[in-house]
């Protein structure tokens, strides 16, 4: 069995050229240069290092999007294998699923690859080469790369290729030696590298008709190059995220430039005994020295306290948040402040349904990935021909929780602990004044005509 891979791929373009990648594969690959550039862009954005953050620091919206989708996707997931040994291995392998799913959502795909001993390695889209997919979009040929630096000018690489063939699963290994980390170099025998002597050049496992790992891909059509390679969950909102970051910088500047200060004539400042220059105490660094204040009727101090325009700037930022929510499939209020969401109850419910549909699609693809993981665990633990079944259920709390909360609010109104205008403002997207004006004229409002479901 193969030991754990220590994949080392610091950005595909930085490490190898497309010529090197094709040379490794011996053919054209599904991964194009255009996709490589997009993966690198998504990775930078996810890390808060997009190419515009030198002027407008990242609000980390990308991380928030991925975290929200990952949390909702697996928060109430119940997954078990009806084989005790496999179930124990499986549970151990998915302990860190949430954080790695976030990475997969950001970069479009990821692989959960078992290794002998029962552990797994989560391999991001920037750390493997997809070579070919089948008609259903399932990965059937890919390469993992392991790197070692033996000394300052000697680097070795091991490529591990997994291919589904008519004869079964074929795994092949090759070694390369180079004087640079950014060049593949020349092929050398596996026996020439200490620690790699035990890897077979090629082995085929008859009867293994599936890949020996779980593969997840975002449920988003690839309109970048048309390939089956995964697309980031926030790709459709890239321009909006940039605008939001810039708007966030405007908000910060508005508060910073509007800080209360005092313009001080130099005559009012104590001079340094050492330099003879006017000085200010550490706690008074926000004082500004005015050069011509004495011309203003001899005043030594003049307060500077401009009126903040934060409401307009914040409203603009919230508008970007809502547009991002719509673009990626989140519900209103996931990124934005619900107090700024001027939407009707129907629009809010539609947004929740949109999120539910997106999360359901993610769960469908994740379930396939976990099924692949269980098959791989069975393969690596000589249990592939054993009877086993993965049961994976997800809860639809995105919609269920809303109905539960709404029924609770109805009961609160009936009990008199919540005013009817408060209920209307909350569920119809109105402010309190508008909600009160839209109430039907009645002296003793009751909710007997509204469905009252059980709470809990």
N, C-alpha and C positions, 0 to 999 in steps of 0.2 A: 504494500500500500504506500501511497505517496505521503510524504511528510508535509507539514504546513508550508505553504508558499509565503515568503516575505516579499510581496510584490513591491517594487520600487519604481514608481513612474511619475516623476515630477512634471507632469504636463507632457502630453504626447509629442507636441511639436518641439518642445525644448530638448527632448531626449533623442527622438529619431525623426528623420525626414520621412515623407510618404514613400520615397524610394526604398528606404530601409524597411518600412512596414511591409511593402509589397514583396520585398526580398525575403523577409521572414516567412510570409504566407505562401510565397511561390505563385501568387495569383493576385488579381484585383480583390479588394476587400470591401465590405459593406460600409466601413467607416471612411467618409470622405474628408478632405481637408476642410471643407466648409463646416462639417459637423465638429471636427476637432476644434476649430476656432470658436464655435458656439459653446462647446463644453467648457472651454477655458474661460469664456466670458461668464457663463453661469456660475462657475466655481468662484471666480473673483467677486461676483455680485453677492453670492451666498456668504462669503467670508467678510463682506463689508468693504471690499477693496475694488469696487467698480472704477472705471477709468475717469469718472467725474468726481470722485470723492476727495480729490485734492482741494477742490473748491467748495464742495458741499458734502460734509460728512454723512455717511450712510445712516439712515434711520433703522437699518436692519429689518426692513419690511420683508425682504426675501426669506430671512430666517423665521419671521413671524408667520408667513404664509405656510411654509413647510411644517413648522411645529404644530400649527392648528390642524392641518390636514392629517398629519401623523397621529396626533392625539385622538382626534375623532375617529380615525380609521380603526385603531386597535385598542381604544380605551375599554371597550366592552367585548373584545374578541374572546371567544372561548374555542380553543383548539386543542384537540386531544387525538392521540393515536391509540387504536384498540390493541396494540401490542405493547406490553409493559416496558420492555427493554427499549424499543424505539421511542416510546412516549417520553421516557426519562431522558434519552439523548436529545430528542426534539425540544423538550422544555428548556434544557440547558442551552441549546443553540439559539433560542429566540429571546434570551434574557435582555439583550441589547438591541432588540428589533426596532424600537421606537427611534432611537437616535440615528440608526443606520437607514431607516426608512426616510427620515428627513433628508439625508444626503441623497438618497435615490430620487426623491421627489425633486430635489434641486437640480440634479444633473441628468435626469431623465430615465435612469435605469441603475440597477445594481445586481450583483450576483452573491448568493449565499453558498459558499463552497466548503464542504466538509473536508477534513483531513483525518488521517488515521489517529486514533486515540479519542475520538468523539467530539473534538472541537470544530469550530468553523471559522472561516475568514470572510468578512464582508468586503467585497471588491467593488469599488465605485466605477462609474462609467469612464472615468479618466485613467483607469488602471487595467483595462483589458481591451483587446482588439477583437471586435465582432467581425468575423469573416463572411459568414453566410447565415441566412434565415430561411425557414421553409415558407410555404404559401400562407400559413396561418400566423406568421410573424414570430414563430418560436426559434430561438437560437440553436443552430445545429453545427456550428463550426466557430471556434474562437481560440484566442491565444492569451496566455498569462505570461508575464515576464518577471524573472527574478534577477536582481542585480547584486553584485559584490564588488567592492573596491579592495583589491589585494595590496596595492601600494599607490603612491601618488599618481603614477602614470600608467597604472594597469587596472583596467576594469574588465570584469567578465559578466556575461549575461546568459541566463538559461531561459529558453522559450519552451513553454509547455502547451502543446496544442491538443485540444479536445474536439474530435470530429465524429459525428454520427454517420456510419456507413451501412450499406446493406449487410455487411458481415457482423456489425455490432459497433460498440463504442471503441474508437481508436485513440490512444493517448501517445503522443510522440514528444521526445525531448531533443533539443539541440543546444550546444554551447558555443558562445562567441567570445573572442578576446579583442580588446581595443585599448588604445592609449588614452581615450577620452570617453567621458560619460555620455557625450552627445553623438557618438558614432558607434555603429554596430560592430565594426571591425571584421575580423575573419573568423570563419567557423573552425572550432577546435574540438577534439574528442572530449566527451563528458569526463573521461578518466583523467584528463589533464587538469581538472579543477578539484581540489580537495573538498570532499563533502558531496560531490555530485557523481561519484563513481558508481553508486548503486542505482542510478536512474536508468531505466531501459531506453534505448533509442526509440523503440516503438513496441507497443503491445496492444492487442485487440481483445476485447471482452465479448465473445459471442453471446447472443441472447440479451445483451444490454441495449435496449432500443430507446433509451432516454439519456439526456445529458446527466452527468454526475454532479449536478448542482441545481439550486433554485434560481431562476432568472425572473426578475421583476422589471417591467417597463411601464411608464406612465400611460394612462389611457387617453393619449392626445395624438392626433394625426400629425405626422411629420411633414410639414409644409416647407421645411428648410431645404432638403435635398430629395425628399420623396422616399427615402430609405426607411426600413423598419426600426432604425435606431431611435431610442427614446428621446423625448423632448421635455425640457424643464417645465414644471408645473407653473412657473411664473414667466415663461417666455413671452406670452401674449401681453404681459403688462410691463415689459422692459422700459418702454418710453415713459409710461406713467410713473413708474418707480423712480426714474431719474428726475422727473418733474417734482415728485413729492419730496425727494431729498433736497432739491434746490429750494423748494418752498419752506422746508423745515429749516434750512439755513437762513432764510429770510426772517422766519419767526425768531430764531436765536439772535439775529442781528438787531431786530426790533427791540428785544428786551435788553440786549447789551448796550445798544446806543442810547436807550432811554433810561439808563440808570441815573438815579438822582445824583447830582454832583454840585460842587460849589466852585465858582470861578474866584480865584484868590489873587489879589494884587501881591506882587513880590514883597511889598513893604510890610505885609502882615505875616510873612514867613520868617522863622528863625534861621539865622545863617550858621553854617557849619564853621566850627573853630578851625578846622583843618584846611578847608578849601575856600571859605568865605562865601560859598554859594548858598542860596536858599535851600532849605531841606524840609521834608515832611516826614512825620512818624509813619511807622509801618502800617498803622490802622487808617492812615489818611491818604493812601496812595491814589484814591479816586478824586482827590482835589485837583482842579486845573488852575494853573497860574495864568492870569490874564495880564497882558502887557499894557493895555490902555484903559484899565478900569478907573484910574484916577481921573480920566477925562469925563467920566459919567458921574458928575457932581461929587467927586472925591470918594466914592464908595470903595471900601476895601474888599467887601465880600458881595457876591451876587449869586443867588441860587439858580441852578440849571435843572429844571424838572419838566421835560417835554411830555405832552400827552401821548400815551401809547396807542398804537393802532392795531393792537393785538387781535381784536375781534375779527377784523377783516382778513388778516393773515391766517389766523387759525381756521376760519371758515373755508378759506381757499385750500388749506392743507386737508381738512376733512373731506372736501369735495374730491380731492385726488384719492384719498383712502377709499371712498365709496366707489369710484370708477375702477380702482384696482380690484376691489372685492368682486365687482361685476365681471371684470375681465378674467379672473382666475377661477371664479365659481364659488367664492365664499359668500356667506350671508352678511347682510348689513349689520354692522356692529362688531364683526370679528376683528376688524382693524380700526374702524371709525368709532367715534364716540356716539352712542345711541341718541344723545341729546341733540346732535346735529342732523340726525337722519329724518328728513322731512318726507316720509313715505306713508302711504296708506297701508292699512292692515293687509289688503290683498297683495300689495307690492312686497311687503315684508314676508308674507307667507310664500310668495313666489320665489323670493331670494333664498329662503330656507329649503324649498324644494330643489332649487338649482344646486345648492350645496349638497343636499342629500343625494342627488343624482351623480354628482362628481365623486363624492365619497364612495358611493356604491360601486362605481366603475373602478376606483382604486382598490377597493376590497376584493372585487372579482379577480383582478390581476394579481393581487397579493396572495390570494388563496391558491392560484395556480403556482406561484413561486414557492409557497410553503409545501404544496404537494410534491414539487420537484425536489425540495430539500429532504422530505421524508424518503423519497425514492433513493436519493443519493446516500442518505444515512444507512438505509437498508443495504445498498450496494457496497459501501465501504465497511460494513460490519457483517458481510457474508449472510445477509438475510433477504436478499432481493427476491428470492423465490418463495419467501414466507408470506402467508396471507396477512395483510394489514390494511387498515383504512384510516385516513385522516378525516376527522369531523371538525369542520371549521365554521362557526356561526358568528355573525355580527349583529349587534343591536341597532335598531333604527331610531335611536334616542333623539336625533336631530329634530324629527317631527313629533315624536311621542312626548318629549319633554315640553314642547310648546303647548300642546293640548292639555297636559297635566297642569301646567302653570296657569293656563287660561281658566280652567275649571276651578282652580283654587282661588283665583281672583274673583270669579263669579260668586263663590261661596262667601268670600270676604265682604263683597258688596251686600249680599243678602243679610249677613250678620251685622252690618253697619260699621265695620272696621275699615272699610275702604269706600271713598265717595264715588258716586257713579261717574262724575266727570274725570276722576283720576283713572278709572277703568277705561273710559273712552279715549283719554289722552294716550294711554299706554298702548292700546290695541288698535287704535285707528290713526295713530301717527299725528295727533293734533296737540297743540299746546293747551294748557288748562283753560284759558279764557275762551278759546274756540270750542273746546269740548263742552264747556258749560253752556255756551250759547246754542249748541246743536242738540242739547238734550230735549227729549219730548216733554211737553208741559204736563207734569203730574206731581201730586203732593206726596205720594207714597210709592215710589218706584219699587217694583219687585222683579225678580228674574225667574218667576215660575215657568215662563214660556221658553226659557233657555235650557238646553240640555245640560244636565248636571251629572257628569261622570264621576266615578270614584277617584279620590285623590290619593296619591302615593305611588 
